[in-house]
Amino acid sequence: MTLIATITGTLLGVLVFLDGLRRERRTRAGFLGDTRLDSLAQIALLTGGPRRAGETVVTAMIEREQLRLDSSGRLYRTPLAPADPLGVAAAELVGVRAPNFADVIRRLVETDVMAALVADLVTRGLVVDIAKVRRGWWWVAAAQAVLACAGGGFRELVRRRGRGRRRGSRGGGRHPVIAGSSAHRRG
């Protein structure tokens, strides 16, 4: 195993160990509070993202007859009012204009209510903020590049120093000539 591979493996092992310590400390500090899921939208968000959560909310509203879907795919409000925040936001998006199912889902994903739902799951520790993960991997990549450069420079330094010491010692077991040695005197 080369020196660079050893250093890189050690660095990655240390980073995994430090991440485990950080997670343990956050868990003990109560960062991961209540991990119970209260609504169907939260489960849908965890399994398929904001689009799946929007589809689930609108489908549940159609099932509870809070929205009506006609044969052309248009949605209409009914007198029944939703109680959950995402349902209220979806009902407001339907409004008077009767948009189609896909349009309501697309606009529901971009609402502040959906962003609040995502933020709630992030603070609970159930969803990871991808920007922080990417930032962490950039630091790992930078550290690996620094170690690769340092390892390459170290290898080159050892190779150059080794050349000077081995002159004459390679090539058939010959030894360097020492002036005045008795091995070169012939009787």
DRENBAZA-13759 format. One line per field, with one value per atom (N, C-alpha, C): residue number from 1; atom name; x, y, z. Coordinates in Angstrom, 1 decimal, decimal comma, always signed. Example, Ala and Ser with C-alpha at 12.3 -4.5 7.8 and 13.67 -1.06 7.14 Angstrom:
2
num	1 1 1 2 2 2
atome	N CA C N CA C
x	+13,2 +12,3 +13,2 +12,8 +13,7 +12,9
y	-5,7 -4,5 -3,3 -2,2 -1,1 +0,0
z	+7,8 +7,8 +7,8 +7,1 +7,1 +7,9
//
This chain:
187
num	1 1 1 2 2 2 3 3 3 4 4 4 5 5 5 6 6 6 7 7 7 8 8 8 9 9 9 10 10 10 11 11 11 12 12 12 13 13 13 14 14 14 15 15 15 16 16 16 17 17 17 18 18 18 19 19 19 20 20 20 21 21 21 22 22 22 23 23 23 24 24 24 25 25 25 26 26 26 27 27 27 28 28 28 29 29 29 30 30 30 31 31 31 32 32 32 33 33 33 34 34 34 35 35 35 36 36 36 37 37 37 38 38 38 39 39 39 40 40 40 41 41 41 42 42 42 43 43 43 44 44 44 45 45 45 46 46 46 47 47 47 48 48 48 49 49 49 50 50 50 51 51 51 52 52 52 53 53 53 54 54 54 55 55 55 56 56 56 57 57 57 58 58 58 59 59 59 60 60 60 61 61 61 62 62 62 63 63 63 64 64 64 65 65 65 66 66 66 67 67 67 68 68 68 69 69 69 70 70 70 71 71 71 72 72 72 73 73 73 74 74 74 75 75 75 76 76 76 77 77 77 78 78 78 79 79 79 80 80 80 81 81 81 82 82 82 83 83 83 84 84 84 85 85 85 86 86 86 87 87 87 88 88 88 89 89 89 90 90 90 91 91 91 92 92 92 93 93 93 94 94 94 95 95 95 96 96 96 97 97 97 98 98 98 99 99 99 100 100 100 101 101 101 102 102 102 103 103 103 104 104 104 105 105 105 106 106 106 107 107 107 108 108 108 109 109 109 110 110 110 111 111 111 112 112 112 113 113 113 114 114 114 115 115 115 116 116 116 117 117 117 118 118 118 119 119 119 120 120 120 121 121 121 122 122 122 123 123 123 124 124 124 125 125 125 126 126 126 127 127 127 128 128 128 129 129 129 130 130 130 131 131 131 132 132 132 133 133 133 134 134 134 135 135 135 136 136 136 137 137 137 138 138 138 139 139 139 140 140 140 141 141 141 142 142 142 143 143 143 144 144 144 145 145 145 146 146 146 147 147 147 148 148 148 149 149 149 150 150 150 151 151 151 152 152 152 153 153 153 154 154 154 155 155 155 156 156 156 157 157 157 158 158 158 159 159 159 160 160 160 161 161 161 162 162 162 163 163 163 164 164 164 165 165 165 166 166 166 167 167 167 168 168 168 169 169 169 170 170 170 171 171 171 172 172 172 173 173 173 174 174 174 175 175 175 176 176 176 177 177 177 178 178 178 179 179 179 180 180 180 181 181 181 182 182 182 183 183 183 184 184 184 185 185 185 186 186 186 187 187 187
atome	N CA C N CA C N CA C N CA C N CA C N CA C N CA C N CA C N CA C N CA C N CA C N CA C N CA C N CA C N CA C N CA C N CA C N CA C N CA C N CA C N CA C N CA C N CA C N CA C N CA C N CA C N CA C N CA C N CA C N CA C N CA C N CA C N CA C N CA C N CA C N CA C N CA C N CA C N CA C N CA C N CA C N CA C N CA C N CA C N CA C N CA C N CA C N CA C N CA C N CA C N CA C N CA C N CA C N CA C N CA C N CA C N CA C N CA C N CA C N CA C N CA C N CA C N CA C N CA C N CA C N CA C N CA C N CA C N CA C N CA C N CA C N CA C N CA C N CA C N CA C N CA C N CA C N CA C N CA C N CA C N CA C N CA C N CA C N CA C N CA C N CA C N CA C N CA C N CA C N CA C N CA C N CA C N CA C N CA C N CA C N CA C N CA C N CA C N CA C N CA C N CA C N CA C N CA C N CA C N CA C N CA C N CA C N CA C N CA C N CA C N CA C N CA C N CA C N CA C N CA C N CA C N CA C N CA C N CA C N CA C N CA C N CA C N CA C N CA C N CA C N CA C N CA C N CA C N CA C N CA C N CA C N CA C N CA C N CA C N CA C N CA C N CA C N CA C N CA C N CA C N CA C N CA C N CA C N CA C N CA C N CA C N CA C N CA C N CA C N CA C N CA C N CA C N CA C N CA C N CA C N CA C N CA C N CA C N CA C N CA C N CA C N CA C N CA C N CA C N CA C N CA C N CA C N CA C N CA C N CA C N CA C N CA C N CA C N CA C N CA C N CA C N CA C N CA C N CA C N CA C N CA C N CA C N CA C N CA C N CA C N CA C N CA C
x	+0,9 +0,0 +0,9 +0,6 +1,4 +1,1 +2,0 +1,9 +0,7 +0,4 -0,8 -2,1 -2,2 -3,4 -3,5 -2,5 -2,5 -3,0 -2,4 -2,8 -4,3 -4,7 -6,1 -7,0 -6,7 -7,6 -7,7 -6,5 -6,5 -7,3 -7,2 -8,0 -9,5 -9,9 -11,3 -11,8 -11,0 -11,4 -11,6 -10,7 -10,8 -12,0 -12,3 -13,5 -14,8 -14,8 -16,0 -16,2 -15,0 -15,1 -15,5 -15,0 -15,4 -16,9 -17,4 -18,8 -19,7 -19,2 -20,0 -20,0 -18,9 -18,8 -19,8 -19,8 -20,7 -22,1 -22,5 -23,9 -24,3 -23,3 -23,6 -23,8 -23,0 -23,1 -24,4 -24,8 -26,1 -27,3 -27,2 -28,3 -28,4 -27,3 -27,3 -27,8 -27,5 -27,9 -29,4 -30,1 -31,5 -31,8 -30,8 -31,0 -32,1 -32,0 -33,0 -34,2 -35,0 -36,1 -37,2 -38,4 -39,5 -39,4 -39,2 -39,1 -40,4 -41,5 -42,8 -43,3 -43,9 -44,5 -46,0 -46,4 -47,8 -48,7 -48,3 -49,2 -48,7 -49,7 -49,4 -48,4 -48,5 -47,6 -46,2 -45,9 -44,5 -44,0 -44,8 -44,4 -44,1 -45,0 -44,8 -43,6 -43,3 -42,1 -40,9 -40,9 -39,7 -39,5 -40,6 -40,4 -40,2 -40,7 -40,6 -40,4 -40,1 -39,8 -41,1 -40,9 -42,0 -43,1 -42,7 -43,7 -44,6 -44,1 -44,9 -45,8 -45,3 -46,1 -47,3 -47,0 -48,1 -49,1 -48,7 -49,6 -50,5 -49,8 -50,6 -51,6 -51,3 -52,2 -53,4 -53,2 -54,3 -55,1 -54,5 -55,3 -56,1 -55,6 -56,3 -57,5 -57,3 -58,4 -59,5 -59,1 -60,1 -60,9 -60,2 -60,8 -61,8 -61,4 -62,3 -63,3 -63,4 -64,3 -64,2 -62,9 -62,6 -62,3 -61,9 -61,7 -62,4 -62,8 -63,5 -62,7 -62,5 -61,8 -62,8 -62,8 -63,7 -63,0 -63,7 -63,1 -62,0 -61,9 -60,9 -59,6 -59,6 -58,5 -58,4 -59,5 -59,6 -60,0 -59,5 -59,9 -60,8 -61,8 -62,7 -62,8 -63,0 -63,2 -64,6 -64,8 -66,1 -66,3 -67,5 -67,7 -66,9 -66,4 -65,7 -64,3 -63,9 -62,6 -61,6 -60,3 -59,3 -58,8 -58,2 -57,7 -56,2 -55,5 -54,0 -53,5 -52,3 -51,8 -51,6 -51,1 -50,8 -52,2 -53,2 -54,5 -55,1 -54,9 -55,4 -54,6 -53,3 -52,5 -53,0 -53,3 -53,7 -55,1 -56,0 -57,3 -57,2 -56,3 -56,1 -55,6 -54,7 -54,2 -55,2 -56,2 -57,3 -58,1 -58,5 -59,3 -60,4 -60,6 -61,8 -61,5 -60,2 -59,8 -59,8 -59,9 -60,0 -58,8 -57,6 -56,4 -56,4 -55,5 -55,4 -54,6 -54,6 -53,9 -52,4 -51,8 -50,3 -49,9 -50,7 -50,4 -50,5 -51,5 -51,6 -50,4 -50,0 -48,9 -47,6 -47,4 -46,2 -46,1 -47,3 -47,3 -47,3 -47,8 -47,9 -46,4 -45,6 -44,2 -43,5 -43,8 -43,1 -43,6 -44,6 -45,2 -44,4 -44,6 -43,9 -44,3 -45,6 -46,0 -45,2 -44,9 -44,1 -42,6 -42,1 -40,8 -40,7 -41,8 -41,9 -41,9 -42,6 -42,7 -41,3 -40,6 -39,2 -38,3 -38,4 -37,6 -37,8 -39,1 -39,4 -38,7 -38,8 -38,1 -36,6 -36,1 -34,6 -34,2 -35,0 -34,6 -34,8 -35,7 -35,9 -34,8 -34,0 -32,9 -33,4 -34,6 -35,1 -34,7 -34,4 -34,0 -32,7 -31,8 -30,4 -30,4 -29,8 -29,6 -28,5 -28,8 -27,8 -26,7 -26,9 -25,8 -24,7 -25,1 -24,1 -23,3 -24,0 -23,3 -22,3 -22,7 -21,8 -20,6 -20,9 -19,8 -18,8 -19,3 -18,4 -17,5 -18,2 -17,4 -16,4 -16,7 -15,7 -14,4 -14,6 -13,5 -12,7 -13,4 -12,7 -11,9 -12,5 -11,8 -10,6 -10,7 -9,6 -8,5 -8,8 -7,8 -7,1 -7,9 -7,3 -6,3 -6,7 -5,8 -4,5 -4,6 -3,4 -2,6 -3,2 -2,4 -1,7 -2,4 -1,9 -0,7 -0,8 +0,4 +1,5 +1,2 +2,3 +2,9 +2,1 +2,6 +3,5 +3,0 +3,8 +5,2 +5,1 +6,4 +7,3 +6,7 +7,5 +8,2 +7,4 +8,0 +9,1 +8,9 +10,0 +11,2 +11,0 +12,2 +12,9 +12,2 +12,9 +13,6 +13,0 +13,6 +14,9 +14,9 +16,1 +17,2 +16,8 +17,8 +18,4 +17,6 +18,0 +19,0 +18,9 +19,8 +21,2 +21,4 +22,7 +23,4 +22,7 +23,2 +23,6 +22,9 +23,1 +24,0 +24,7 +25,6 +26,7 +26,8 +27,9 +27,5 +26,4 +26,0 +25,1 +24,6 +23,8 +24,6 +24,1 +24,7 +25,7 +25,2 +26,1 +26,8 +26,4 +27,0 +28,4 +28,7 +30,0 +30,0 +31,1 +31,2 +32,0 +31,7 +32,5 +34,0 +34,8 +36,2 +36,7 +37,4 +37,9 +39,4 +39,8 +41,2 +42,1 +43,1 +44,1 +43,7 +42,7 +42,3 +43,3 +43,4 +44,3 +43,8 +42,5 +42,0 +42,5 +43,0 +43,4 +44,9 +45,6 +47,1 +47,4 +48,2 +48,6 +50,1 +50,4 +51,6 +52,8
y	-1,2 +0,0 +1,2 +2,2 +3,4 +4,3 +5,2 +6,2 +7,1 +7,5 +8,3 +7,6 +6,3 +5,6 +5,4 +5,2 +5,0 +6,3 +7,4 +8,7 +9,0 +8,8 +9,1 +8,2 +6,9 +6,0 +6,4 +6,8 +7,3 +8,5 +9,5 +10,7 +10,4 +9,6 +9,3 +8,6 +7,7 +7,0 +8,0 +9,0 +10,0 +10,8 +11,2 +12,0 +11,2 +9,9 +9,1 +9,1 +8,9 +8,8 +10,1 +11,3 +12,6 +12,8 +12,4 +12,6 +11,8 +10,6 +9,7 +10,4 +11,0 +11,7 +12,9 +13,6 +14,8 +14,4 +13,3 +12,8 +12,4 +11,7 +11,2 +12,4 +13,4 +14,6 +15,4 +15,5 +16,1 +15,3 +14,0 +13,2 +13,3 +13,3 +13,5 +14,9 +15,9 +17,3 +17,5 +16,5 +16,6 +17,2 +17,3 +17,8 +17,1 +15,8 +14,9 +14,8 +15,8 +15,8 +14,7 +15,2 +14,3 +13,8 +12,5 +12,0 +11,4 +11,5 +11,0 +11,9 +11,2 +11,9 +12,1 +13,4 +13,8 +13,7 +13,8 +13,9 +13,0 +12,7 +12,0 +12,7 +14,0 +14,9 +14,7 +14,6 +14,4 +13,0 +12,0 +10,7 +10,7 +11,4 +11,5 +12,3 +13,4 +14,2 +13,4 +12,6 +11,7 +10,7 +10,1 +9,0 +9,5 +10,7 +11,1 +12,5 +13,3 +14,7 +15,6 +16,9 +17,8 +17,5 +17,1 +16,7 +15,6 +14,6 +13,5 +14,0 +14,9 +15,4 +16,2 +17,0 +17,8 +16,8 +15,8 +14,9 +14,2 +13,8 +13,1 +14,0 +15,3 +16,2 +16,5 +16,7 +17,0 +15,7 +14,6 +13,3 +13,1 +13,3 +13,2 +14,2 +15,4 +16,4 +15,9 +15,3 +14,8 +13,6 +12,8 +11,7 +12,1 +13,2 +13,8 +14,7 +14,9 +15,7 +17,2 +17,6 +19,0 +19,6 +18,8 +19,2 +18,2 +18,7 +17,9 +17,9 +16,7 +16,6 +16,2 +17,0 +16,6 +15,7 +15,3 +14,4 +15,0 +16,3 +16,9 +17,2 +16,8 +17,0 +18,3 +19,1 +20,4 +20,1 +20,9 +20,8 +22,0 +21,7 +22,7 +22,6 +23,7 +23,7 +23,3 +22,7 +22,3 +23,2 +23,2 +23,9 +23,4 +22,2 +21,6 +22,3 +22,7 +23,4 +22,5 +22,4 +21,6 +22,2 +21,4 +21,9 +22,0 +21,2 +21,2 +22,4 +22,9 +24,1 +23,8 +22,6 +22,3 +22,2 +21,7 +21,6 +23,0 +23,9 +25,3 +25,9 +25,7 +26,3 +25,7 +24,4 +23,8 +24,3 +24,5 +25,1 +26,5 +27,3 +28,6 +28,7 +27,7 +27,6 +27,2 +26,4 +26,0 +27,3 +27,9 +29,2 +29,1 +30,2 +30,3 +29,8 +29,7 +29,5 +28,1 +27,1 +25,7 +25,2 +25,2 +24,7 +23,2 +22,6 +21,2 +20,6 +19,3 +18,7 +19,0 +18,8 +19,0 +20,5 +21,4 +22,8 +23,1 +22,6 +22,8 +22,2 +21,0 +20,3 +21,1 +21,6 +22,4 +23,6 +24,3 +25,6 +25,3 +24,2 +23,8 +23,5 +22,9 +22,6 +23,9 +25,0 +26,3 +27,2 +26,7 +27,6 +27,6 +28,6 +28,8 +27,7 +27,2 +26,1 +24,9 +24,5 +23,3 +23,6 +24,8 +25,1 +25,0 +25,4 +25,2 +23,8 +22,9 +21,5 +20,9 +21,2 +20,7 +21,2 +22,5 +23,0 +22,3 +22,0 +21,3 +19,9 +19,2 +17,9 +18,0 +19,1 +19,3 +19,5 +20,4 +20,7 +19,5 +18,6 +17,3 +16,3 +16,6 +15,7 +14,5 +14,6 +13,5 +13,8 +15,0 +15,3 +16,0 +15,7 +16,4 +17,5 +18,6 +19,8 +19,4 +19,3 +18,8 +19,8 +21,1 +22,1 +21,9 +21,5 +21,2 +19,9 +18,9 +17,7 +18,0 +18,8 +19,1 +19,9 +20,8 +21,6 +20,7 +19,7 +18,8 +18,0 +17,5 +16,8 +17,7 +19,0 +19,8 +19,9 +20,0 +20,0 +18,7 +17,6 +16,3 +16,2 +16,7 +16,7 +17,6 +18,8 +19,7 +19,1 +18,4 +17,8 +16,6 +15,9 +14,8 +15,4 +16,5 +17,1 +17,6 +18,2 +18,6 +17,5 +16,4 +15,2 +14,6 +14,5 +13,9 +14,7 +16,1 +16,9 +16,7 +16,7 +16,6 +15,2 +14,2 +12,8 +12,7 +13,3 +13,3 +14,0 +15,2 +15,9 +15,1 +14,5 +13,7 +12,5 +11,9 +10,7 +11,2 +12,4 +12,9 +13,3 +13,8 +14,2 +12,9 +11,9 +10,6 +10,0 +10,1 +9,5 +10,3 +11,6 +12,4 +12,2 +12,1 +11,9 +10,5 +9,5 +8,1 +8,0 +8,8 +8,7 +9,0 +10,0 +10,4 +9,3 +8,6 +7,6 +6,3 +6,0 +4,7 +4,7 +5,8 +5,8 +4,8 +4,0 +3,0 +1,7 +1,8 +0,6 -0,3 +0,1 -0,7 -1,3 -2,3 -2,8 -3,9 -5,1 -6,3 -6,4 -5,7 -5,8 -5,1 -4,3 -3,6 -2,6 -2,4 -1,4 -0,2 +0,9 +2,1 +2,0 +2,6 +2,5 +3,4 +2,9 +3,7 +3,9 +5,1 +5,4 +4,9 +4,2 +3,8 +2,5 +1,8 +0,6 -0,6 -1,5 -2,6 -3,6 -3,5 -4,4 -4,1 -2,9 -2,5 -2,6 -3,0 -3,1 -4,5 -4,6 -5,9 -6,1 -7,1 -7,4 -7,3
z	+0,0 +0,0 +0,0 -0,8 -0,9 +0,2 +0,4 +1,5 +1,3 +0,1 -0,2 +0,2 -0,2 +0,1 +1,6 +2,3 +3,7 +4,4 +4,0 +4,6 +4,2 +3,0 +2,6 +3,4 +3,5 +4,3 +5,7 +6,3 +7,7 +7,8 +6,9 +7,0 +6,9 +6,0 +5,8 +7,1 +7,7 +8,9 +10,0 +10,1 +11,2 +10,9 +9,7 +9,4 +9,8 +9,5 +9,8 +11,3 +12,0 +13,5 +14,1 +13,6 +14,1 +13,8 +12,6 +12,3 +13,3 +13,6 +14,6 +15,9 +16,4 +17,6 +17,6 +16,5 +16,4 +16,5 +15,8 +15,8 +17,2 +17,9 +19,3 +20,2 +20,1 +20,9 +20,6 +19,4 +19,0 +19,6 +19,5 +20,0 +21,5 +22,3 +23,7 +24,1 +23,3 +23,6 +23,3 +22,8 +22,5 +21,2 +20,3 +18,9 +18,2 +18,3 +17,6 +18,6 +18,6 +19,5 +19,2 +19,0 +18,7 +17,2 +17,0 +15,6 +15,2 +15,9 +15,5 +14,3 +13,4 +12,2 +12,5 +12,4 +12,7 +11,6 +10,4 +9,2 +8,1 +7,2 +6,0 +5,1 +5,1 +4,3 +4,7 +6,0 +6,4 +6,0 +6,0 +5,5 +4,0 +3,3 +1,9 +1,5 +2,3 +2,1 +2,3 +3,3 +3,6 +2,5 +2,0 +1,0 -0,4 -0,8 -2,2 -2,4 -1,4 -1,6 -1,6 -1,9 -1,9 -2,9 -4,0 -5,1 -4,6 -4,0 -3,5 -2,4 -1,5 -0,4 -1,0 -2,0 -2,7 -3,3 -4,0 -4,6 -3,5 -2,4 -1,3 -0,7 -0,5 +0,1 -0,8 -2,1 -3,0 -3,2 -3,3 -3,4 -2,2 -1,0 +0,2 +0,3 -0,2 -0,2 -1,2 -2,3 -3,3 -2,6 -1,9 -1,2 -0,1 +0,6 +1,7 +1,1 -0,2 -0,9 -0,5 -0,3 -0,1 -1,4 -2,4 -3,8 -4,7 -5,8 -6,8 -8,1 -8,7 -9,9 -11,0 -12,1 -13,2 -14,2 -15,3 -16,3 -17,1 -17,2 -17,9 -17,1 -15,8 -15,0 -14,2 -14,3 -13,5 -12,1 -11,2 -9,8 -9,4 -8,6 -8,1 -6,6 -5,9 -4,4 -4,1 -2,9 -2,4 -1,1 -0,5 +0,7 +1,9 +1,9 +3,0 +3,0 +4,2 +4,3 +4,9 +4,4 +5,0 +6,3 +7,2 +8,5 +8,5 +7,8 +7,8 +7,0 +7,3 +6,5 +5,1 +4,7 +3,3 +2,5 +3,2 +2,6 +2,3 +3,3 +3,1 +2,0 +1,9 +0,8 -0,6 -0,6 -1,9 -2,3 -1,3 -1,6 -2,1 -1,5 -2,0 -3,4 -3,8 -5,1 -6,1 -5,7 -6,6 -6,9 -5,8 -6,0 -6,9 -7,6 -8,5 -9,9 -10,3 -11,6 -12,1 -11,3 -11,6 -12,4 -11,8 -12,5 -12,6 -13,4 -13,4 -12,2 -12,1 -11,0 -10,9 -12,1 -12,1 -11,8 -12,3 -12,0 -10,5 -9,8 -8,4 -7,6 -8,0 -7,4 -7,6 -8,8 -9,1 -8,3 -8,1 -7,3 -5,8 -5,4 -4,0 -3,5 -4,3 -4,0 -3,6 -4,3 -4,1 -3,0 -2,3 -1,2 +0,0 +0,8 +2,1 +3,1 +2,9 +3,8 +3,6 +2,4 +2,1 +2,6 +2,4 +2,9 +4,4 +5,1 +6,6 +7,0 +6,2 +6,5 +6,3 +5,3 +5,1 +6,2 +6,6 +7,6 +9,0 +9,2 +10,5 +10,5 +9,4 +9,3 +9,4 +8,9 +9,0 +10,4 +11,1 +12,5 +13,4 +13,1 +13,8 +13,5 +12,5 +12,1 +11,2 +10,6 +9,8 +8,3 +7,9 +6,6 +6,7 +5,8 +5,8 +4,8 +5,2 +4,4 +3,4 +2,1 +1,1 +1,0 +1,2 +1,1 +2,1 +3,3 +4,3 +4,0 +3,4 +3,0 +1,9 +0,9 -0,2 +0,3 +1,2 +1,8 +2,5 +3,2 +3,9 +2,9 +1,8 +0,8 +0,1 +0,0 -0,6 +0,3 +1,6 +2,5 +2,4 +2,3 +2,2 +0,9 -0,2 -1,5 -1,4 -0,8 -0,6 +0,2 +1,3 +2,2 +1,4 +0,6 -0,1 -1,2 -1,8 -2,8 -2,2 -1,0 -0,3 +0,1 +0,6 +1,0 -0,3 -1,4 -2,6 -3,1 -3,0 -3,4 -2,5 -1,2 -0,2 -0,3 -0,5 -0,7 -1,9 -3,0 -4,2 -4,1 -3,4 -3,1 -2,2 -1,2 -0,3 -1,0 -1,9 -2,7 -3,6 -4,2 -5,1 -4,3 -3,1 -2,2 -1,8 -1,4 -1,1 -2,3 -3,4 -4,6 -5,0 -4,9 -5,2 -4,1 -2,9 -1,8 -2,0 -2,4 -2,5 -3,6 -4,7 -5,8 -5,4 -4,6 -4,1 -3,2 -2,4 -1,5 -2,2 -3,3 -3,9 -5,1 -5,3 -6,4 -6,3 -7,2 -7,2 -6,4 -5,7 -4,9 -5,7 -6,8 -7,6 -8,8 -9,4 -10,6 -10,3 -10,1 -10,0 -8,6 -7,7 -6,3 -6,2 -7,1 -7,1 -5,9 -5,3 -4,3 -4,7 -4,1 -4,6 -4,3 -5,1 -4,9 -3,8 -2,9 -1,8 -2,1 -2,1 -2,4 -1,3 -1,6 -0,7 +0,0 -0,5 +0,2 -0,2 +0,7 +0,4 -0,6 -1,0 -2,0 -3,3 -3,6 -4,9 -5,1 -4,0 -4,2 -4,6 -5,6 -6,0 -5,7 -5,2 -4,7 -5,3
//
